[in-house]
Amino acid sequence: MKKFRKTLLLLIVALAVGGGLFLYWPLWQRSVPPAANDKPVDVVLVGAGIMSVTLATYLQELQPDWTLRMYERRDGVAEESSDGWNNAGTGHSGFAELNYTPQRPDGSVETKRAVEIAEQFEVARQFWSHQVREGRLGAPGDFINPTPHMSFVWGEDNIDYLRKRRDALVENPLFYGMQFSDDPAQIKAWAPLLMEGRDPKQHVAATYMPLGTDVNFGVITRQLTQGLQRSGNFGLHLGHEVTALRRNADKTWNVTVKDLKSDKETTVKTRFVFIGAGGAALKLLQLSGIPEAENYAGFPVGGQFLAFSAPALAERHRVKAYGMAETGSPPMSVPHLDARKLDGKPVILFGPFALYSTKFLKHGSWFDLYSSVNHDNLGEMVSVGSENLDLVKYLMSQAQLNDDDRQAELLKYFPTAKRSDWTLVTAGQRVQVIKRDPVKGPVLQFGTEIVVDRDRSIAALLGASPGASTSPPIMLELMAKAFPQQVAGDWGEKLKLIVPSYGRKLNDSAALTNHIRRMTSQTLRLPYLEVPVDGAQPDSPPPAAMPSAPTPAQKNQDAELQAM
């Protein structure tokens, strides 16, 4: 008995020591090569996805004399979450995503978040329009295409909610033109695959927004990167992984990177670091050792889609039809039958189906989650897990799905679909933010989070939704926090050339909404609706018009832009 107790005591001590080492590791900093450059570069960007490339594009135009260095662990840009096959490709405008418009206890619908998302996407449209005019982006049809956005529901309570949602949203200029119908014939005209083969006794309803878009963020990222490389002040280093971040006494940073082909490490000194590495951003932020990193943890969620590529099907579905999320599921799991243009061809995706993984990146390590846990965030992770049991149960149920289960879910939105029509594809990995809130305590946050240290020498972007669609406004916000003097100074006027509505809200003015949308619709070849300036909302708005192609002179000298 004494031997057993002694063995048990030794085991407990060993586990305690092991747990302490795990939570406080590393106990010391390893040695790294000294910086190879005496004069620091201006900005190092970690990751070559849509966020880093968007920030670099801003900085190159605002401050062309700055030296920029970008490091990416993959052998190409946009190979993680930015890739066309790794995200939904929705130009998130709040048009169809029901999770942005929750119903209040009194039955009314909250629209604030949807309006904010719509505002952000209008900034993105302006940013991309500017890049097209400047020649950094090519033909708009390569990366953005008109794709109406629909919300689709069944059941009397859901239909009543959807009608209230539409009525509340169209009071805002940004949502003018949204239509509601519970007429099966009308819904079939909008999206035949939703209705063919459906039980005629099932009461369904839908909203339809003709101004929706499908966006290929991989194409945007690759084309903007090519534009960046035209400058000798920009350097892209693929196949390089950041392994250490050390702050210097003069508030510069030493960034150590490993060449993954040669295993050789080098160090570059920089005045500013941006961590835009998607799911890997949390671990790199922790690696920096800044106090702000102690407030965060991460919860990984992956996704899978059913992909339909046969032209006979793909060409018959030209909308993004969003449904309602299951109880307890994350916002990224809202089911949608999604028209895409990928690799130059029409494709339909249905999903996503949640995929639990401990990886923080699609091409990451199974130890990513465990290595992000430390003494600063363990308590927060346990607390959030206990308070989100519905989410835990949802992920467990999703992990048990087989192809028959996925087919059954598909039939709710595509009643005539055959099992032989689709293949299962794995999308990108997302990491939801667990944040220590000073009032609420630890919370699971589904949006994006900008983290800037108190010296404004390092910044990181954490989180997932709505992600790539809002990369231009998110990077505007980051620059305002990290470079406040420059933004308040010379950069401010330049930003108004890139984003003409900078500093103003489109939704506050029907006239401004018309002005900006007319300009971006012309440049990006997207449909356009004139919002009544007197605030009237006709029951049947006119169909959206596709603007005529601008002449070369108009591309180079836009009268709408000059009038701002």
C-alpha positions as CSV (number, residue, x, y, z in Angstrom):
1,M,0.0,0.0,0.0
2,K,2.8,2.4,0.9
3,K,4.5,1.6,-2.4
4,F,1.3,2.4,-4.3
5,R,0.9,5.7,-2.5
6,K,4.5,6.6,-3.2
7,T,4.0,5.8,-6.9
8,L,0.8,7.8,-7.0
9,L,2.5,10.8,-5.3
10,L,5.4,10.7,-7.8
11,L,2.9,10.5,-10.7
12,I,1.0,13.6,-9.3
13,V,4.3,15.5,-8.9
14,A,5.4,14.5,-12.4
15,L,2.1,15.7,-13.9
16,A,2.2,18.9,-12.0
17,V,5.8,19.6,-13.1
18,G,4.9,18.6,-16.7
19,G,1.8,20.8,-16.6
20,G,3.8,23.8,-15.3
21,L,6.5,23.4,-18.0
22,F,3.7,23.1,-20.6
23,L,1.9,26.3,-19.5
24,Y,5.0,28.4,-18.9
25,W,7.1,27.1,-21.9
26,P,9.5,28.4,-23.1
27,L,11.3,29.2,-19.9
28,W,14.0,31.1,-21.7
29,Q,14.6,32.6,-25.1
30,R,16.8,30.7,-27.5
31,S,19.6,32.5,-29.3
32,V,18.9,33.8,-32.8
33,P,21.1,35.3,-35.5
34,P,21.7,39.0,-35.2
35,A,20.0,41.4,-37.6
36,A,21.7,41.5,-41.0
37,N,20.7,45.1,-41.6
38,D,21.9,48.1,-39.5
39,K,19.2,50.4,-41.0
40,P,15.8,48.9,-40.2
41,V,13.3,48.4,-43.0
42,D,10.1,50.3,-42.4
43,V,7.5,47.4,-42.3
44,V,7.7,43.6,-42.1
45,L,4.5,41.8,-43.0
46,V,4.0,38.2,-41.9
47,G,1.8,36.2,-44.2
48,A,0.9,36.8,-47.8
49,G,-2.9,36.7,-47.7
50,I,-5.5,39.2,-48.5
51,M,-5.0,41.2,-45.3
52,S,-1.2,41.7,-45.5
53,V,-1.3,42.4,-49.2
54,T,-4.1,44.9,-48.8
55,L,-2.2,46.7,-46.0
56,A,1.0,46.7,-48.2
57,T,-0.9,48.1,-51.1
58,Y,-2.2,51.0,-49.0
59,L,1.3,51.7,-47.6
60,Q,3.0,51.6,-50.9
61,E,0.7,54.3,-52.3
62,L,0.6,56.4,-49.1
63,Q,4.3,56.2,-48.4
64,P,6.1,55.0,-51.6
65,D,9.6,55.6,-50.1
66,W,9.0,53.0,-47.3
67,T,10.7,49.6,-47.6
68,L,8.3,46.7,-47.2
69,R,9.2,43.0,-46.6
70,M,6.7,40.2,-46.7
71,Y,7.3,36.7,-45.5
72,E,5.1,33.7,-46.3
73,R,5.6,30.1,-45.2
74,R,3.9,28.6,-48.3
75,D,5.4,28.6,-51.7
76,G,2.8,31.0,-53.1
77,V,0.5,33.8,-52.0
78,A,-3.1,33.4,-51.0
79,E,-2.8,29.6,-50.4
80,E,-4.6,29.5,-47.1
81,S,-7.8,31.3,-46.2
82,S,-7.6,33.8,-49.1
83,D,-7.7,31.1,-51.8
84,G,-11.0,30.9,-53.8
85,W,-11.7,27.3,-52.7
86,N,-11.0,28.0,-49.1
87,N,-13.7,30.6,-48.4
88,A,-17.3,31.3,-49.3
89,G,-16.4,34.1,-51.7
90,T,-19.4,36.1,-50.6
91,G,-19.0,39.9,-50.9
92,H,-20.4,40.1,-47.4
93,S,-22.8,43.1,-47.4
94,G,-25.3,42.0,-44.8
95,F,-27.8,41.3,-47.6
96,A,-28.4,37.6,-46.9
97,E,-26.6,36.7,-43.7
98,L,-29.4,36.3,-41.1
99,N,-27.0,36.1,-38.1
100,Y,-26.3,39.8,-38.6
101,T,-29.9,40.7,-38.0
102,P,-31.1,39.1,-34.7
103,Q,-34.7,39.3,-33.6
104,R,-35.2,41.3,-30.4
105,P,-37.4,40.0,-27.5
106,D,-40.2,42.3,-28.7
107,G,-40.2,40.8,-32.1
108,S,-38.5,43.6,-34.0
109,V,-35.3,43.1,-35.9
110,E,-31.9,44.6,-35.1
111,T,-30.2,45.9,-38.2
112,K,-27.1,47.8,-36.8
113,R,-24.6,45.0,-37.5
114,A,-25.9,44.4,-41.0
115,V,-25.6,48.1,-41.8
116,E,-22.1,48.2,-40.5
117,I,-21.1,45.2,-42.7
118,A,-22.7,46.8,-45.7
119,E,-20.8,50.1,-45.0
120,Q,-17.6,48.1,-44.8
121,F,-18.1,46.3,-48.1
122,E,-18.8,49.7,-49.9
123,V,-15.3,50.7,-48.7
124,A,-13.9,47.5,-50.2
125,R,-15.6,48.2,-53.5
126,Q,-14.1,51.7,-53.6
127,F,-10.6,50.3,-52.7
128,W,-10.8,47.7,-55.5
129,S,-12.2,50.2,-58.0
130,H,-9.2,52.4,-57.3
131,Q,-6.8,49.5,-57.9
132,V,-8.5,48.7,-61.2
133,R,-8.1,52.3,-62.3
134,E,-4.5,52.4,-61.2
135,G,-3.8,49.1,-63.0
136,R,-3.0,47.0,-59.9
137,L,-6.1,44.9,-60.5
138,G,-7.0,43.6,-63.9
139,A,-10.4,42.9,-65.5
140,P,-13.0,43.1,-62.8
141,G,-14.7,39.9,-64.1
142,D,-11.6,38.0,-63.0
143,F,-12.3,38.7,-59.3
144,I,-15.8,40.1,-58.8
145,N,-19.0,39.2,-60.5
146,P,-22.7,40.2,-60.0
147,T,-24.4,37.4,-58.0
148,P,-27.7,38.2,-56.3
149,H,-27.9,37.4,-52.6
150,M,-30.9,35.6,-51.2
151,S,-32.2,34.6,-47.7
152,F,-34.3,31.5,-47.8
153,V,-36.5,30.1,-44.9
154,W,-39.5,27.9,-44.2
155,G,-41.9,27.7,-41.3
156,E,-44.4,30.4,-40.3
157,D,-42.2,32.0,-37.5
158,N,-39.2,32.2,-39.8
159,I,-41.2,33.6,-42.6
160,D,-42.6,36.3,-40.3
161,Y,-39.1,37.1,-39.2
162,L,-37.8,37.4,-42.7
163,R,-40.6,39.7,-43.7
164,K,-39.8,42.0,-40.7
165,R,-36.1,41.8,-41.5
166,R,-36.7,43.0,-45.1
167,D,-39.0,45.8,-43.9
168,A,-36.5,47.0,-41.4
169,L,-33.5,46.8,-43.7
170,V,-35.0,48.7,-46.7
171,E,-35.4,51.7,-44.5
172,N,-31.7,52.1,-45.0
173,P,-30.3,53.4,-48.4
174,L,-27.7,50.6,-48.5
175,F,-30.5,48.0,-48.7
176,Y,-32.8,49.7,-51.2
177,G,-33.9,47.2,-53.8
178,M,-34.2,44.2,-51.5
179,Q,-37.4,42.2,-52.4
180,F,-39.4,39.8,-50.3
181,S,-41.7,37.0,-51.6
182,D,-43.4,33.9,-50.4
183,D,-44.7,33.1,-53.9
184,P,-43.2,29.8,-55.0
185,A,-43.2,30.8,-58.7
186,Q,-41.3,34.0,-57.9
187,I,-38.7,32.2,-55.8
188,K,-38.3,29.6,-58.5
189,A,-37.7,32.4,-61.0
190,W,-34.9,33.7,-58.7
191,A,-33.4,30.3,-57.9
192,P,-34.9,27.3,-59.7
193,L,-32.8,24.7,-57.9
194,L,-34.2,25.8,-54.5
195,M,-37.8,25.0,-55.6
196,E,-37.8,22.2,-58.1
197,G,-39.0,19.0,-56.5
198,R,-40.0,20.7,-53.3
199,D,-43.2,19.7,-51.5
200,P,-45.8,22.3,-52.7
201,K,-47.4,22.3,-49.3
202,Q,-44.2,23.6,-47.7
203,H,-44.6,27.3,-47.0
204,V,-41.3,29.0,-47.9
205,A,-40.1,32.6,-48.3
206,A,-37.1,34.5,-49.6
207,T,-35.5,37.9,-50.0
208,Y,-33.6,38.8,-53.1
209,M,-31.0,41.5,-53.5
210,P,-29.8,42.1,-57.0
211,L,-26.7,44.0,-55.9
212,G,-24.9,41.0,-54.3
213,T,-21.5,39.9,-55.5
214,D,-19.2,36.8,-55.7
215,V,-15.6,37.7,-55.0
216,N,-12.4,35.6,-55.6
217,F,-10.1,36.9,-52.9
218,G,-7.3,34.6,-54.2
219,V,-7.2,36.4,-57.5
220,I,-7.3,39.9,-55.8
221,T,-4.4,38.9,-53.5
222,R,-2.2,37.5,-56.4
223,Q,-2.9,40.5,-58.7
224,L,-2.2,43.1,-55.9
225,T,1.0,41.2,-55.1
226,Q,2.2,41.6,-58.7
227,G,1.5,45.3,-58.4
228,L,3.5,45.5,-55.2
229,Q,6.5,43.8,-56.9
230,R,6.8,46.5,-59.4
231,S,8.5,48.6,-56.8
232,G,12.1,48.0,-55.7
233,N,11.1,48.9,-52.1
234,F,9.0,45.8,-51.8
235,G,10.4,42.3,-51.2
236,L,8.4,39.0,-51.2
237,H,10.0,36.0,-49.5
238,L,8.1,32.8,-50.1
239,G,8.9,29.5,-48.2
240,H,10.0,31.6,-45.2
241,E,8.5,31.1,-41.7
242,V,8.9,33.6,-38.9
243,T,10.4,31.8,-35.9
244,A,11.2,34.6,-33.5
245,L,10.1,38.2,-32.7
246,R,12.3,40.3,-30.4
247,R,11.8,43.9,-29.4
248,N,14.9,46.1,-29.3
249,A,15.6,48.9,-26.9
250,D,14.9,51.5,-29.5
251,K,11.4,50.0,-30.1
252,T,12.4,48.4,-33.4
253,W,11.9,44.7,-33.9
254,N,14.2,41.8,-34.9
255,V,12.2,39.3,-36.9
256,T,13.9,36.0,-37.4
257,V,12.8,33.9,-40.4
258,K,13.7,30.4,-41.5
259,D,14.1,29.5,-45.1
260,L,12.1,26.2,-45.2
261,K,14.2,24.8,-48.1
262,S,17.6,25.4,-46.6
263,D,16.7,25.5,-42.9
264,K,18.8,28.6,-42.6
265,E,17.7,31.4,-40.2
266,T,18.2,35.1,-40.8
267,T,17.1,38.1,-38.9
268,V,15.8,41.4,-40.2
269,K,15.4,44.6,-38.2
270,T,12.2,46.6,-38.8
271,R,10.4,49.7,-37.4
272,F,7.0,48.0,-37.6
273,V,5.6,44.5,-37.8
274,F,2.2,43.4,-39.0
275,I,1.1,39.9,-38.3
276,G,-1.5,39.0,-40.9
277,A,-0.9,35.2,-40.9
278,G,-4.5,34.1,-40.5
279,G,-4.8,31.3,-38.0
280,A,-1.1,31.5,-37.2
281,A,-1.4,35.1,-36.0
282,L,-2.3,34.2,-32.4
283,K,0.8,32.1,-31.9
284,L,3.0,34.8,-33.5
285,L,1.4,37.4,-31.3
286,Q,2.2,35.3,-28.3
287,L,5.8,34.9,-29.6
288,S,6.2,38.7,-29.5
289,G,5.8,38.7,-25.8
290,I,3.8,42.0,-25.7
291,P,1.4,42.3,-22.8
292,E,-1.6,42.7,-25.1
293,A,-1.1,39.1,-26.3
294,E,-2.1,37.8,-22.8
295,N,-5.7,38.8,-23.4
296,Y,-6.3,36.3,-26.2
297,A,-6.8,32.6,-27.0
298,G,-8.0,30.8,-30.1
299,F,-10.7,28.2,-31.0
300,P,-10.2,26.5,-34.4
301,V,-13.1,25.6,-36.6
302,G,-12.7,24.1,-40.1
303,G,-15.3,23.7,-42.8
304,Q,-16.2,21.4,-45.7
305,F,-18.4,22.0,-48.7
306,L,-20.2,19.9,-51.3
307,A,-19.0,21.0,-54.7
308,F,-21.0,20.8,-57.9
309,S,-19.0,21.5,-61.0
310,A,-21.1,20.0,-63.8
311,P,-22.0,22.9,-66.2
312,A,-25.6,21.6,-66.5
313,L,-26.1,22.3,-62.9
314,A,-23.7,25.1,-62.1
315,E,-25.1,27.3,-64.9
316,R,-28.7,27.0,-63.5
317,H,-27.9,28.5,-60.1
318,R,-26.7,32.2,-60.3
319,V,-27.4,33.3,-56.7
320,K,-26.1,32.9,-53.2
321,A,-28.9,31.5,-51.1
322,Y,-28.4,31.7,-47.3
323,G,-30.5,29.8,-44.8
324,M,-30.6,29.9,-41.0
325,A,-27.9,28.5,-38.8
326,E,-28.5,25.6,-36.5
327,T,-28.8,26.4,-32.8
328,G,-25.4,26.8,-31.2
329,S,-23.5,26.7,-34.5
330,P,-20.9,29.4,-35.4
331,P,-21.9,32.1,-37.9
332,M,-19.5,30.7,-40.5
333,S,-21.7,27.6,-40.5
334,V,-24.8,29.2,-41.9
335,P,-26.0,26.8,-44.7
336,H,-25.9,28.3,-48.2
337,L,-26.3,27.1,-51.7
338,D,-23.6,29.3,-53.2
339,A,-22.9,30.2,-56.8
340,R,-19.2,30.7,-57.4
341,K,-16.8,31.4,-60.2
342,L,-13.6,29.5,-59.6
343,D,-10.8,28.8,-62.0
344,G,-12.8,30.7,-64.6
345,K,-15.8,28.3,-64.4
346,P,-19.1,28.4,-62.6
347,V,-19.3,26.2,-59.5
348,I,-22.0,25.6,-56.8
349,L,-20.9,25.0,-53.2
350,F,-23.2,23.8,-50.4
351,G,-22.3,24.0,-46.8
352,P,-20.3,24.5,-44.8
353,F,-20.2,21.4,-42.6
354,A,-18.1,22.1,-39.5
355,L,-14.8,20.2,-39.3
356,Y,-13.2,20.1,-35.9
357,S,-9.4,20.2,-36.0
358,T,-6.7,21.3,-33.7
359,K,-4.9,22.9,-36.6
360,F,-4.9,26.7,-36.9
361,L,-4.1,26.6,-40.6
362,K,-5.3,24.2,-43.3
363,H,-1.6,23.4,-43.9
364,G,-0.7,23.7,-40.2
365,S,0.2,21.3,-37.4
366,W,-2.1,19.2,-35.3
367,F,-0.3,20.7,-32.3
368,D,-1.3,24.3,-33.1
369,L,-4.1,24.5,-30.5
370,Y,-2.1,22.9,-27.7
371,S,1.0,25.1,-28.3
372,S,-1.2,28.2,-28.1
373,V,-2.4,27.3,-24.5
374,N,-0.4,28.9,-21.7
375,H,-0.8,30.2,-18.1
376,D,-2.3,33.4,-19.4
377,N,-5.2,32.0,-21.4
378,L,-6.0,28.5,-20.0
379,G,-8.6,29.8,-17.6
380,E,-10.3,31.8,-20.3
381,M,-10.5,28.8,-22.6
382,V,-12.0,26.5,-19.9
383,S,-14.5,29.2,-19.0
384,V,-15.6,29.9,-22.6
385,G,-15.9,26.1,-23.3
386,S,-18.2,25.6,-20.3
387,E,-20.4,28.6,-21.4
388,N,-20.7,27.4,-25.0
389,L,-21.8,23.8,-24.6
390,D,-24.2,24.2,-27.5
391,L,-21.3,25.0,-29.8
392,V,-19.3,22.0,-28.4
393,K,-22.3,19.7,-29.0
394,Y,-22.8,21.1,-32.5
395,L,-19.2,20.4,-33.4
396,M,-19.4,16.9,-32.0
397,S,-22.5,16.2,-34.0
398,Q,-20.9,17.5,-37.2
399,A,-17.9,15.3,-36.6
400,Q,-20.2,12.3,-36.8
401,L,-21.8,13.1,-40.1
402,N,-21.4,10.8,-43.1
403,D,-22.2,11.4,-46.8
404,D,-25.8,10.3,-46.3
405,D,-26.2,12.8,-43.5
406,R,-24.7,15.6,-45.7
407,Q,-27.0,14.6,-48.6
408,A,-30.0,14.9,-46.3
409,E,-29.0,18.4,-45.3
410,L,-28.4,19.3,-49.0
411,L,-32.0,18.2,-50.0
412,K,-33.4,20.9,-47.7
413,Y,-32.0,23.5,-50.1
414,F,-31.6,21.5,-53.3
415,P,-34.5,18.9,-53.3
416,T,-33.5,17.2,-56.6
417,A,-29.8,16.9,-55.9
418,K,-28.3,13.4,-56.5
419,R,-25.5,12.0,-54.4
420,S,-23.4,11.5,-57.6
421,D,-23.6,15.2,-58.4
422,W,-21.2,16.4,-55.7
423,T,-17.7,15.9,-54.2
424,L,-16.7,16.8,-50.7
425,V,-14.0,19.5,-50.5
426,T,-12.2,20.9,-47.4
427,A,-12.2,24.7,-47.1
428,G,-9.8,26.9,-45.1
429,Q,-9.3,26.7,-41.4
430,R,-10.6,29.5,-39.1
431,V,-9.6,30.5,-35.6
432,Q,-12.3,32.2,-33.5
433,V,-11.0,34.7,-30.9
434,I,-11.4,34.1,-27.2
435,K,-11.0,37.5,-25.6
436,R,-10.6,38.6,-22.0
437,D,-13.2,41.4,-21.8
438,P,-12.8,43.8,-18.8
439,V,-16.5,43.8,-18.1
440,K,-17.9,40.5,-19.4
441,G,-14.9,38.4,-18.7
442,P,-13.7,35.8,-21.2
443,V,-15.9,35.7,-24.4
444,L,-16.0,33.8,-27.6
445,Q,-15.9,36.5,-30.4
446,F,-16.9,35.7,-33.9
447,G,-15.7,38.9,-35.6
448,T,-12.2,40.2,-36.3
449,E,-9.9,41.8,-33.7
450,I,-7.2,44.3,-34.3
451,V,-4.4,44.2,-31.7
452,V,-1.9,47.0,-31.5
453,D,0.8,47.4,-28.8
454,R,1.1,50.5,-26.8
455,D,4.2,51.6,-28.7
456,R,2.4,51.2,-32.0
457,S,5.3,49.1,-33.3
458,I,3.5,45.8,-33.8
459,A,0.0,44.9,-34.8
460,A,-1.9,41.7,-35.5
461,L,-5.3,40.7,-36.9
462,L,-7.1,37.9,-35.2
463,G,-10.5,36.3,-36.0
464,A,-12.4,35.2,-39.0
465,S,-15.8,36.6,-39.9
466,P,-16.6,38.5,-42.1
467,G,-12.9,38.5,-43.0
468,A,-11.7,39.0,-46.5
469,S,-14.7,41.0,-47.7
470,T,-13.9,43.7,-45.2
471,S,-10.1,43.7,-45.6
472,P,-9.8,47.3,-47.0
473,P,-11.9,48.9,-44.1
474,I,-10.2,46.7,-41.5
475,M,-6.8,47.8,-42.7
476,L,-8.0,51.4,-42.7
477,E,-8.8,50.9,-39.0
478,L,-5.5,49.3,-38.3
479,M,-3.6,52.2,-39.9
480,A,-5.6,54.7,-37.8
481,K,-4.5,52.9,-34.7
482,A,-0.9,52.1,-35.6
483,F,-0.1,55.3,-37.6
484,P,-2.4,58.0,-36.1
485,Q,-0.1,60.9,-36.9
486,Q,0.3,60.0,-40.6
487,V,-3.4,59.3,-41.0
488,A,-4.2,62.7,-39.4
489,G,-1.6,64.3,-41.6
490,D,-0.6,63.7,-45.2
491,W,-2.1,60.3,-45.5
492,G,-5.6,61.6,-44.9
493,E,-6.0,63.4,-48.2
494,K,-4.5,60.5,-50.1
495,L,-6.9,58.1,-48.5
496,K,-9.8,60.1,-49.9
497,L,-8.5,59.4,-53.4
498,I,-8.4,55.7,-52.7
499,V,-11.7,55.6,-50.7
500,P,-13.7,58.7,-51.7
501,S,-16.2,58.2,-48.9
502,Y,-13.4,58.1,-46.3
503,G,-14.6,59.6,-43.1
504,R,-18.3,59.5,-44.1
505,K,-21.1,57.0,-43.9
506,L,-23.0,56.1,-47.1
507,N,-26.1,55.0,-45.2
508,D,-26.5,58.5,-43.8
509,S,-27.2,59.9,-47.3
510,A,-29.1,58.4,-50.2
511,A,-27.3,60.9,-52.5
512,L,-23.8,59.8,-51.3
513,T,-24.9,56.2,-51.7
514,N,-25.9,56.8,-55.3
515,H,-22.7,58.8,-56.0
516,I,-20.3,56.2,-54.7
517,R,-22.2,53.1,-56.0
518,R,-22.6,54.6,-59.4
519,M,-18.8,55.1,-59.6
520,T,-17.8,51.7,-58.3
521,S,-20.5,49.9,-60.3
522,Q,-19.1,51.5,-63.5
523,T,-15.5,50.5,-62.7
524,L,-16.2,47.0,-61.4
525,R,-19.0,46.3,-64.0
526,L,-21.6,45.6,-61.4
527,P,-25.4,46.3,-61.5
528,Y,-26.7,49.6,-60.1
529,L,-29.9,50.8,-58.5
530,E,-30.7,54.5,-57.9
531,V,-31.9,55.1,-54.4
532,P,-34.8,57.6,-54.1
533,V,-33.2,60.7,-52.6
534,D,-36.5,61.7,-50.9
535,G,-36.5,58.5,-48.9
536,A,-39.4,57.0,-50.6
537,Q,-39.3,53.2,-50.9
538,P,-41.4,51.9,-53.9
539,D,-43.0,48.5,-53.4
540,S,-41.4,47.3,-56.7
541,P,-38.0,48.9,-57.3
542,P,-36.9,48.9,-60.9
543,P,-34.5,46.1,-62.0
544,A,-30.9,46.7,-61.4
545,A,-29.1,48.0,-64.5
546,M,-25.7,46.9,-65.6
547,P,-23.6,50.1,-66.4
548,S,-22.1,50.5,-69.8
549,A,-18.4,49.7,-70.1
550,P,-16.3,52.8,-69.4
551,T,-14.1,54.1,-72.2
552,P,-10.3,54.2,-71.7
553,A,-10.5,57.9,-71.1
554,Q,-13.1,57.4,-68.3
555,K,-10.9,54.8,-66.7
556,N,-8.0,57.3,-66.5
557,Q,-10.0,60.4,-65.7
558,D,-13.1,59.5,-63.7
559,A,-15.5,62.5,-63.6
560,E,-17.3,61.1,-60.6
561,L,-14.1,60.8,-58.7
562,Q,-12.9,64.3,-59.6
563,A,-16.2,65.7,-58.4
564,M,-15.5,64.5,-54.9
